[in-house]
Amino acid sequence: LGSSDVNLLEMANAYCTVANDGEYHEPVIVTKILDQDGNEVYVAPKDTKQVLQYKSAFFMQNLLKAGV
């Protein structure tokens, strides 16, 4: 709330972590590349880690719903 510099990607990722039940996903621009025949050439790794307890994320989700 004005006390530090936070860019839009960091703020969006923080809210996404709460919405995803506390699981953090590293932001990825390209998730998959297909060739002209539909074969997968590249698939981004899906590394996730639990950074927030499920119960805490649930309560945070309900608090955010109540504010709307």
N, C-alpha and C positions, 0 to 999 in steps of 0.2 A: 504494500500500500504506500509506495513512494519511499520506502526506507532503503531499498537496494535496487540495483539494476538487474532486471529479469527480462529476457527477451520473450517474444510471443511463443516460440517453439517450446521453451522450458515451462511456461505457464500452461500451455495446452497439454503437454505431457504430464504435468502434475495432476490436472483434472482427469485426464484419461486413466491414470493409475488408480485414482479413487473410483472411477466408473467401472474399471475392470477388476473390481473386488481386491484391490491391493497388489495386483501383478504389474510389474514394470516391464515394458517392452522398449528396447532401444529404437529411436525413430529411424525409419528406413524410407528412402525416396523411391527406389526401384525394388519392387517385391518379387517380380518374376519377368523373365524374358523368354518369349517364344519365337521359334523360327517360322518360316512361311508355311510349313507343314503342320504346325501346332505342337511340335516337340519342345520340351522345356530345355532351354540352353542354360539358364541361370535361375536359381531360386534362392532368395535371401534367407539366411539362417533366422530361426525364430527362437532367440534366446530370451527366456523370461525368468524373472526372479520375484519372489514374494517379498516386497519391501514394506508392506503395511498389513497388519493382521486383518483377516476377513471381517471380524466383528467391528473393528474400527472403521473400515471402509464402508460397511453397511450403515453404521450410525452417521458417518459423514454424508453418505448419499441421502439419507432421510433429512438431515439438517439442510442440505442444499435444496431438496424438494420443498421443504416447509417455507423457504425464503421466496419461492416463486408463487 
